[in-house]
Amino acid sequence: MKRSDFPANFIWGTATSAYQIEGAVSEDGRGPSIWDTFSHTPGKTKGGDHGDVACDHYHRYPEDIALMKELGVNAYRFSVAWPRILPEGRGRVNPRGLDFYNRLVDALLEQGITPWATLYHWDLPQSLEDQGGWPSRETAYAFAEYADLVTRHLGDRVKHWITLNEPWCSAYLGYHAGIHAPGQQNFKHSIWASHHLLLAHGLAVPVIRRNVTGARVGITLNLSPGYPASPDPADVAAARRFDGFQNRWYLDPLYGLGYPADMLALYGEAPSVQGDDLITIAAPTDFLGINYYSRAVVRNSDLEPYRFQYVRVGEEHTDMDWEVYPEGLYDLLIRLGREYRPKAIYITENGAAYPDAVADDGGIHDLERVRYFQRHLALCLEALQHGAPLKGYFAWSLLDNFEWAEGYAKRFGLVYVDFPSQRRRIKASGYWFRDFLREAVASS
Ligand SMILES: N#[N+]C[C@@H]1[C@@H](O)[C@H](O)[C@@H](O)[C@@H]2O[C@H]12
């Protein structure tokens, strides 16, 4: 498989998010986010890690753009930090926050790198959480106001917009599992949050189209194909419930099908739908972003409310203990193309954490990650050749960064970051990606 096996106009990028790399959390007028609060709450993140400095990208973005240039990517997916733009979430605008993204976008364009902006990658302004957070419908309206402001300022140069990153994580991990910010464990709130996140997306789509000539708008979902642990009908049914929990709860409303009836029955908890919400949520989009890391294998369980249990399978796992299963990406792409028929699909994140270390020769020989990318790209190509509307691929991530509750211990970067010194070193996987993009290597 080589780059020229893919269409000539295929997008090749890397991805990051604001809270994971920027740092400068109290600089130039930025307000606090729920992740500032959560990461500074004892016991919430590994080793008490937080994003106060992270990769210091707020100051080092020219160096990081130079790294993107060296890797040879033609696109870069970043997120805009809502609390940098609107410190209280609504109302008062922070011009220095807008200035940062103006500088970032101009520097990317100067290097011939197309900016892809995610409007929300989990850093909700704390003041909005204090007023109810995503379980409150008001937050969806606040998001639409935020989207209007940002796209009016950047829309002349940024044409690719992702409204939300992984609403499943914001709703489930943040409001039911409680392992992500804001750390609530309230099932009803997680269902309401999921609805208001989708509503926020739907409200933002026409706003972006109004403000951005030639806009390409989409959403990014973390989708995982679910497989039954056995042919036992109880396990097969459990896999269907997992699919509803992880995938269909978001895909169905986004593609005009409303919330899946089987999941509404299972949950016994209706989202706080009002008026034309489902029409708003199903606003036509130009692409579907997929973050793919692994599959799920599940068996039946009486554990309420989801009634499935994960089963650990496979011989090969990443440092996140996620099975390496590129076949799941193929299955997902083919299914989505057939069942939901998005105009286009972009892999907006794919990558792996491994316990990288600097070797005696000064290199980082992350050959497992090279193999991970080779295998997943090969299956992307196969899915594309079998009709999936795949148009691009963003490797997660450009840099080792703040891996949320896992802190800095989990490294996903193509570029190694020594956090105390902030020194960047391109890993073997980064050099492989560069050579793949230069077509200097063909790999099986
Ligand atoms: N975990 N993990 C890696 C990666 C995370 O760092 C991103 O912020 C999320 O969008 C998505 O979960 C994937």
The ligand as a MOL file (V3000), in Angstrom:
LIG
                    3D

  0  0  0     0  0            999 V3000
M  V30 BEGIN CTAB
M  V30 COUNTS 13 14 0 0 0
M  V30 BEGIN ATOM
M  V30 1 N -8.0820 8.0030 24.3040 0
M  V30 2 N -7.6580 8.4970 23.4880 0 CHG=1
M  V30 3 C -7.0670 9.1180 22.3800 0
M  V30 4 C -7.9860 10.2070 21.7610 0
M  V30 5 C -8.1210 11.4280 22.6680 0
M  V30 6 O -6.8410 11.9320 23.0090 0
M  V30 7 C -8.8960 12.4530 21.8570 0
M  V30 8 O -8.9460 13.7080 22.5290 0
M  V30 9 C -10.3390 11.9800 21.6620 0
M  V30 10 O -10.9180 12.7770 20.6310 0
M  V30 11 C -10.4240 10.4980 21.3210 0
M  V30 12 O -10.2870 9.6210 22.3790 0
M  V30 13 C -9.3420 9.6210 21.4710 0
M  V30 END ATOM
M  V30 BEGIN BOND
M  V30 1 3 1 2
M  V30 2 1 2 3
M  V30 3 1 3 4
M  V30 4 1 4 5
M  V30 5 1 4 13
M  V30 6 1 5 6
M  V30 7 1 5 7
M  V30 8 1 7 8
M  V30 9 1 7 9
M  V30 10 1 9 10
M  V30 11 1 9 11
M  V30 12 1 11 12
M  V30 13 1 11 13
M  V30 14 1 12 13
M  V30 END BOND
M  V30 END CTAB
M  END
